[in-house]
């Protein structure tokens, strides 16, 4: 006898939504300049930590950029990127440059 599994469409949609939202680059975050060197003559708006447990440094960066954009950053500098197996942690500083 074969048992049939069924999932509620609402639960399935919510789980898919929660997985994709914090790592998808927002429109505001896509406008943040990614600096190759720490910006000079800019104000620090905060430190940000992005994580991704499934092996994508780019998605960890996206999470940090999304947080920085919510604090009004115009630029971001990635201070450190740490890989531990399939998990990535990104430490960044957000700046407001005029």
Protein Blocks (a to p, Z undefined) as FASTA:
>chain_A
ZZdddddfklmmmmmmmmmmmmpccfklmmpccdfbdcehiacfbdcddddfehpaklmm
mmmmmmmmmnopabdcdfbacdehjaccddddddddZZ
